[in-house]
Amino acid sequence: MKKSVREKLAEMTAIPDEILLDTFRMVMTGERDITVENFKGILEYSPNLIRLRVTGGRMAVEGAELEIKTVTDDEIQIGGRIRSVSLG
């Protein structure tokens, strides 16, 4: 498959892929914490489900006692008992 200019640039530089390719990055620490960088917005928020808009679609975090620990313009940290993370 032929690589795009952005993909080639990401390989050649120290700039993180998620910035150059306009995608999100998700880091999950155990079953209690998840951080999503470069997210686009919060679609739904309850103690059992948090749905986010991310580049290319949506992300759903399901669990119990879910809470938004921190949120900035492009990063969100979610805590609680995380059961599943799905993209769609």
N, CA and C atoms as a LAMMPS dump frame, in Angstrom:
ITEM: TIMESTEP
0
ITEM: NUMBER OF ATOMS
264
ITEM: BOX BOUNDS ff ff ff
-5.0000000000000000e+02 5.0000000000000000e+02
-5.0000000000000000e+02 5.0000000000000000e+02
-5.0000000000000000e+02 5.0000000000000000e+02
ITEM: ATOMS id mol type element x y z
1 1 1 N 0.839 -1.161 0
2 1 2 C 0 0 0
3 1 3 C 0.895 1.239 0
4 2 1 N 0.574 2.218 -0.792
5 2 2 C 1.344 3.445 -0.897
6 2 3 C 1.077 4.335 0.317
7 3 1 N 2.157 4.884 0.88
8 3 2 C 2.03 5.731 2.064
9 3 3 C 1.756 7.165 1.658
10 4 1 N 0.955 7.841 2.494
11 4 2 C 0.646 9.251 2.256
12 4 3 C 1.842 10.112 2.651
13 5 1 N 1.809 11.35 2.234
14 5 2 C 2.866 12.29 2.593
15 5 3 C 2.945 12.444 4.113
16 6 1 N 1.809 12.514 4.765
17 6 2 C 1.781 12.638 6.232
18 6 3 C 2.412 11.421 6.894
19 7 1 N 2.124 10.217 6.389
20 7 2 C 2.709 9.007 6.964
21 7 3 C 4.223 8.996 6.792
22 8 1 N 4.696 9.401 5.633
23 8 2 C 6.145 9.468 5.392
24 8 3 C 6.797 10.493 6.307
25 9 1 N 6.148 11.649 6.467
26 9 2 C 6.67 12.698 7.333
27 9 3 C 6.716 12.232 8.783
28 10 1 N 5.706 11.499 9.212
29 10 2 C 5.661 10.984 10.585
30 10 3 C 6.817 10.028 10.837
31 11 1 N 7.172 9.229 9.852
32 11 2 C 8.285 8.297 9.995
33 11 3 C 9.63 9.022 10.057
34 12 1 N 9.745 10.148 9.362
35 12 2 C 11.014 10.856 9.242
36 12 3 C 11.272 11.84 10.382
37 13 1 N 10.254 12.211 11.136
38 13 2 C 10.409 13.227 12.175
39 13 3 C 10.118 12.653 13.552
40 14 1 N 10.393 13.471 14.549
41 14 2 C 10.096 13.08 15.929
42 14 3 C 8.697 13.529 16.347
43 15 1 N 7.932 14.091 15.42
44 15 2 C 6.577 14.529 15.735
45 15 3 C 5.689 13.288 15.878
46 16 1 N 4.919 13.188 16.963
47 16 2 C 4.074 12.003 17.17
48 16 3 C 3.091 11.778 16.018
49 17 1 N 2.899 10.509 15.675
50 17 2 C 1.992 10.121 14.587
51 17 3 C 0.596 10.708 14.75
52 18 1 N 0.055 10.693 15.988
53 18 2 C -1.326 11.135 16.188
54 18 3 C -1.516 12.607 15.837
55 19 1 N -0.463 13.393 15.949
56 19 2 C -0.564 14.807 15.586
57 19 3 C -0.509 14.976 14.077
58 20 1 N 0.486 14.371 13.448
59 20 2 C 0.631 14.508 11.996
60 20 3 C -0.503 13.856 11.225
61 21 1 N -0.963 12.716 11.709
62 21 2 C -1.992 11.96 10.985
63 21 3 C -3.4 12.329 11.435
64 22 1 N -3.536 13.291 12.363
65 22 2 C -4.825 13.741 12.885
66 22 3 C -5.667 12.566 13.366
67 23 1 N -5.08 11.78 14.244
68 23 2 C -5.78 10.655 14.843
69 23 3 C -5.675 10.776 16.359
70 24 1 N -6.317 9.898 17.084
71 24 2 C -6.289 9.964 18.537
72 24 3 C -5.306 8.932 19.083
73 25 1 N -4.939 9.132 20.337
74 25 2 C -4.073 8.188 21.044
75 25 3 C -4.758 7.855 22.359
76 26 1 N -4.813 6.572 22.669
77 26 2 C -5.459 6.11 23.887
78 26 3 C -4.443 5.339 24.719
79 27 1 N -4.362 5.669 26.001
80 27 2 C -3.481 4.959 26.92
81 27 3 C -4.329 4.48 28.087
82 28 1 N -4.338 3.166 28.296
83 28 2 C -5.127 2.589 29.382
84 28 3 C -4.173 2.022 30.428
85 29 1 N -4.412 2.402 31.688
86 29 2 C -3.597 1.923 32.788
87 29 3 C -4.451 0.983 33.617
88 30 1 N -4.184 -0.304 33.477
89 30 2 C -4.986 -1.303 34.18
90 30 3 C -6.447 -1.212 33.774
91 31 1 N -7.33 -1.406 34.741
92 31 2 C -8.771 -1.332 34.492
93 31 3 C -9.382 -0.109 35.177
94 32 1 N -8.533 0.832 35.611
95 32 2 C -9.028 1.957 36.402
96 32 3 C -8.857 3.319 35.753
97 33 1 N -8.089 3.419 34.663
98 33 2 C -7.766 4.737 34.141
99 33 3 C -7.527 4.668 32.634
100 34 1 N -8.061 5.629 31.905
101 34 2 C -7.833 5.722 30.471
102 34 3 C -7.663 7.203 30.102
103 35 1 N -6.679 7.474 29.271
104 35 2 C -6.44 8.824 28.778
105 35 3 C -6.55 8.799 27.27
106 36 1 N -7.309 9.726 26.717
107 36 2 C -7.471 9.83 25.266
108 36 3 C -6.964 11.208 24.854
109 37 1 N -5.949 11.195 23.998
110 37 2 C -5.382 12.44 23.484
111 37 3 C -5.946 12.714 22.098
112 38 1 N -6.094 13.961 21.778
113 38 2 C -6.581 14.412 20.464
114 38 3 C -8.024 13.968 20.203
115 39 1 N -8.852 13.954 21.262
116 39 2 C -10.271 13.628 21.079
117 39 3 C -11.007 14.89 20.64
118 40 1 N -12.201 14.722 20.085
119 40 2 C -12.925 15.852 19.492
120 40 3 C -14.091 16.362 20.337
121 41 1 N -14.611 15.539 21.262
122 41 2 C -15.722 15.995 22.082
123 41 3 C -16.357 14.879 22.881
124 42 1 N -17.17 15.268 23.865
125 42 2 C -17.921 14.318 24.697
126 42 3 C -19.331 14.236 24.145
127 43 1 N -19.775 13.031 23.819
128 43 2 C -21.114 12.819 23.267
129 43 3 C -22.122 12.405 24.336
130 44 1 N -21.662 11.629 25.315
131 44 2 C -22.56 11.129 26.364
132 44 3 C -21.735 10.879 27.617
133 45 1 N -22.335 11.161 28.771
134 45 2 C -21.615 10.987 30.027
135 45 3 C -22.569 10.492 31.102
136 46 1 N -22.297 9.302 31.631
137 46 2 C -23.033 8.754 32.765
138 46 3 C -22.049 7.897 33.566
139 47 1 N -22.43 7.458 34.767
140 47 2 C -21.518 6.631 35.568
141 47 3 C -21.193 5.271 34.939
142 48 1 N -21.981 4.862 33.938
143 48 2 C -21.764 3.548 33.312
144 48 3 C -21.265 3.624 31.877
145 49 1 N -21.337 4.814 31.246
146 49 2 C -20.958 4.941 29.843
147 49 3 C -20.481 6.361 29.549
148 50 1 N -19.327 6.438 28.915
149 50 2 C -18.834 7.718 28.41
150 50 3 C -18.526 7.509 26.934
151 51 1 N -19.204 8.295 26.089
152 51 2 C -18.984 8.211 24.643
153 51 3 C -18.285 9.475 24.178
154 52 1 N -17.234 9.275 23.37
155 52 2 C -16.431 10.384 22.871
156 52 3 C -16.456 10.405 21.358
157 53 1 N -16.292 11.595 20.806
158 53 2 C -16.092 11.728 19.361
159 53 3 C -14.59 11.784 19.151
160 54 1 N -14.089 10.911 18.297
161 54 2 C -12.675 10.865 17.952
162 54 3 C -12.555 10.909 16.432
163 55 1 N -11.367 11.201 15.95
164 55 2 C -11.15 11.215 14.508
165 55 3 C -11.569 9.867 13.92
166 56 1 N -12.402 9.895 12.933
167 56 2 C -12.829 8.664 12.272
168 56 3 C -14.028 7.988 12.904
169 57 1 N -14.607 8.553 13.958
170 57 2 C -15.786 7.912 14.533
171 57 3 C -16.002 8.229 15.994
172 58 1 N -16.34 7.186 16.726
173 58 2 C -16.693 7.333 18.14
174 58 3 C -15.996 6.289 18.974
175 59 1 N -15.851 6.594 20.261
176 59 2 C -15.281 5.667 21.222
177 59 3 C -16.24 5.583 22.404
178 60 1 N -16.497 4.373 22.861
179 60 2 C -17.357 4.164 24.027
180 60 3 C -16.541 3.491 25.128
181 61 1 N -16.588 4.068 26.32
182 61 2 C -15.951 3.484 27.495
183 61 3 C -17.082 3.051 28.41
184 62 1 N -17.164 1.745 28.677
185 62 2 C -18.23 1.209 29.529
186 62 3 C -17.634 0.676 30.818
187 63 1 N -18.383 0.819 31.91
188 63 2 C -17.902 0.332 33.187
189 63 3 C -18.823 0.738 34.32
190 64 1 N -18.239 0.973 35.464
191 64 2 C -18.994 1.382 36.656
192 64 3 C -18.228 2.496 37.355
193 65 1 N -18.96 3.386 37.974
194 65 2 C -18.379 4.511 38.711
195 65 3 C -17.435 5.332 37.82
196 66 1 N -17.786 5.459 36.543
197 66 2 C -16.944 6.223 35.622
198 66 3 C -17.052 7.707 35.922
199 67 1 N -15.918 8.39 35.842
200 67 2 C -15.899 9.823 36.043
201 67 3 C -14.825 10.447 35.157
202 68 1 N -15.055 11.675 34.792
203 68 2 C -14.065 12.422 34.043
204 68 3 C -13.161 13.095 35.064
205 69 1 N -11.9 12.672 35.089
206 69 2 C -10.95 13.226 36.051
207 69 3 C -10.429 14.579 35.59
208 70 1 N -10.008 14.655 34.337
209 70 2 C -9.548 15.923 33.773
210 70 3 C -9.956 15.991 32.313
211 71 1 N -10.145 17.211 31.837
212 71 2 C -10.455 17.414 30.429
213 71 3 C -9.845 18.751 29.996
214 72 1 N -9.201 18.725 28.836
215 72 2 C -8.669 19.943 28.226
216 72 3 C -9.243 20.019 26.818
217 73 1 N -8.751 20.949 26.03
218 73 2 C -9.247 21.084 24.653
219 73 3 C -9.046 19.815 23.826
220 74 1 N -7.99 19.04 24.118
221 74 2 C -7.708 17.878 23.272
222 74 3 C -7.358 16.604 24.032
223 75 1 N -7.543 16.605 25.364
224 75 2 C -7.21 15.412 26.146
225 75 3 C -8.249 15.21 27.24
226 76 1 N -8.577 13.93 27.479
227 76 2 C -9.521 13.597 28.547
228 76 3 C -8.984 12.401 29.316
229 77 1 N -9.132 12.444 30.628
230 77 2 C -8.743 11.321 31.473
231 77 3 C -9.992 10.832 32.196
232 78 1 N -10.248 9.537 32.059
233 78 2 C -11.438 8.901 32.642
234 78 3 C -10.986 7.892 33.678
235 79 1 N -11.638 7.907 34.841
236 79 2 C -11.354 6.949 35.895
237 79 3 C -12.589 6.159 36.235
238 80 1 N -12.397 5.062 36.941
239 80 2 C -13.51 4.197 37.358
240 80 3 C -13.154 2.747 37.109
241 81 1 N -14.156 1.893 37.154
242 81 2 C -13.944 0.47 36.849
243 81 3 C -14.307 0.248 35.385
244 82 1 N -13.31 0.218 34.544
245 82 2 C -13.527 0.117 33.097
246 82 3 C -13.675 -1.342 32.706
247 83 1 N -14.809 -1.645 32.046
248 83 2 C -15.07 -3.006 31.578
249 83 3 C -14.708 -3.186 30.116
250 84 1 N -14.988 -2.17 29.301
251 84 2 C -14.698 -2.314 27.867
252 84 3 C -14.52 -0.949 27.215
253 85 1 N -13.773 -0.976 26.123
254 85 2 C -13.577 0.198 25.272
255 85 3 C -13.85 -0.267 23.85
256 86 1 N -14.734 0.439 23.159
257 86 2 C -15.057 0.049 21.782
258 86 3 C -15.012 1.264 20.865
259 87 1 N -14.71 0.988 19.614
260 87 2 C -14.65 2.018 18.587
261 87 3 C -15.733 1.762 17.564
262 88 1 N -16.277 2.816 17.025
263 88 2 C -17.295 2.613 16.015
264 88 3 C -17.783 3.898 15.406
